[in-house]
Amino acid sequence: MACPIIIRLHDGFQSYLVLDEAHPREMLRHWGFAEEFSLRPWLGSLDPDFAREEWAEMLAEDLDNYIISDTDHQGFGLERAFWDHCKMWPERKLTQAE
């Protein structure tokens, strides 16, 4: 089942905020850096409207650069494999409940 995502449009590329309840994460693209792709846990809201505002504010960017969609979005489906080689930073510590 599809989960909500926020698409960040920047420098002709996209980064994604995946609002999966079990594993919310930022899938970041850093154009021009040695390590172009990175993952980090998302600790903010899982509500798409609030998460969009939080992410834009955190990066001090215009809210118009952020689009709410879901994991069925064609662009996300084409690009998600770019992050397959990435490890979460900082690494997520599992609790006994998980």
Wavefront OBJ file of the C-alpha trace (Angstrom):
o trace
v 0.000 0.000 0.000
v 1.283 3.466 -0.864
v 2.398 5.786 1.900
v 2.619 9.584 1.740
v 5.796 11.271 0.547
v 6.930 14.853 0.218
v 8.926 15.668 -2.904
v 11.516 18.442 -2.545
v 12.329 20.085 -5.876
v 15.826 21.601 -5.849
v 18.608 22.261 -8.357
v 16.743 20.322 -11.045
v 16.609 17.208 -8.829
v 14.354 15.730 -6.181
v 14.819 14.586 -2.613
v 12.085 12.695 -0.815
v 10.580 12.567 2.646
v 8.961 9.155 3.053
v 6.279 9.214 5.751
v 6.182 5.471 6.329
v 4.949 4.962 9.916
v 7.407 2.128 10.567
v 10.431 3.763 8.931
v 10.022 7.514 8.215
v 13.090 8.848 6.402
v 14.629 11.591 4.346
v 16.081 10.405 1.042
v 18.399 13.296 0.235
v 20.226 14.112 -2.980
v 23.302 16.339 -2.698
v 24.189 17.406 -6.231
v 27.920 18.035 -6.661
v 29.039 16.239 -3.479
v 31.261 13.144 -3.429
v 28.407 11.186 -1.808
v 25.399 12.301 -3.791
v 22.765 10.263 -1.935
v 22.075 9.920 1.789
v 19.385 8.641 4.143
v 18.504 9.889 7.575
v 15.606 9.196 9.901
v 12.719 11.633 9.971
v 11.765 12.612 13.506
v 9.068 15.121 12.603
v 5.366 14.841 11.929
v 3.954 11.991 9.867
v 1.010 14.118 8.764
v 1.823 15.148 5.154
v 0.696 18.781 5.536
v 2.639 19.342 8.754
v 5.674 17.370 7.523
v 5.823 19.479 4.348
v 5.848 22.675 6.400
v 8.411 21.298 8.877
v 10.782 20.129 6.146
v 10.598 23.421 4.245
v 11.166 25.400 7.445
v 14.041 23.144 8.528
v 15.825 23.744 5.190
v 14.789 27.435 5.078
v 13.207 27.018 1.649
v 10.018 28.173 -0.037
v 7.054 25.895 0.635
v 6.279 25.980 -3.114
v 9.327 23.707 -3.686
v 7.580 20.860 -1.834
v 4.840 18.620 -3.214
v 2.730 16.075 -1.340
v 2.302 12.755 -3.155
v 2.671 9.059 -2.335
v 5.058 6.212 -3.052
v 3.156 5.408 -6.263
v 4.466 8.680 -7.764
v 6.205 7.872 -11.059
v 9.326 9.954 -10.337
v 9.778 8.360 -6.930
v 9.385 4.899 -8.449
v 12.088 5.642 -11.026
v 14.553 7.185 -8.551
v 14.147 5.215 -5.320
v 16.850 2.689 -6.299
v 19.450 5.510 -6.230
v 19.355 5.225 -2.413
v 19.611 1.399 -2.238
v 23.340 1.522 -1.441
v 22.930 4.071 1.375
v 23.035 3.321 5.071
v 20.865 5.287 7.432
v 22.752 8.051 9.159
v 22.810 8.072 12.083
v 22.121 4.367 12.205
v 18.765 3.557 13.673
v 18.947 1.710 16.992
v 16.223 -0.907 17.340
v 14.418 -1.252 20.637
v 13.480 -4.567 22.201
v 9.900 -3.970 21.045
v 11.054 -3.993 17.408
l 1 2 3 4 5 6 7 8 9 10 11 12 13 14 15 16 17 18 19 20 21 22 23 24 25 26 27 28 29 30 31 32 33 34 35 36 37 38 39 40 41 42 43 44 45 46 47 48 49 50 51 52 53 54 55 56 57 58 59 60 61 62 63 64 65 66 67 68 69 70 71 72 73 74 75 76 77 78 79 80 81 82 83 84 85 86 87 88 89 90 91 92 93 94 95 96 97 98
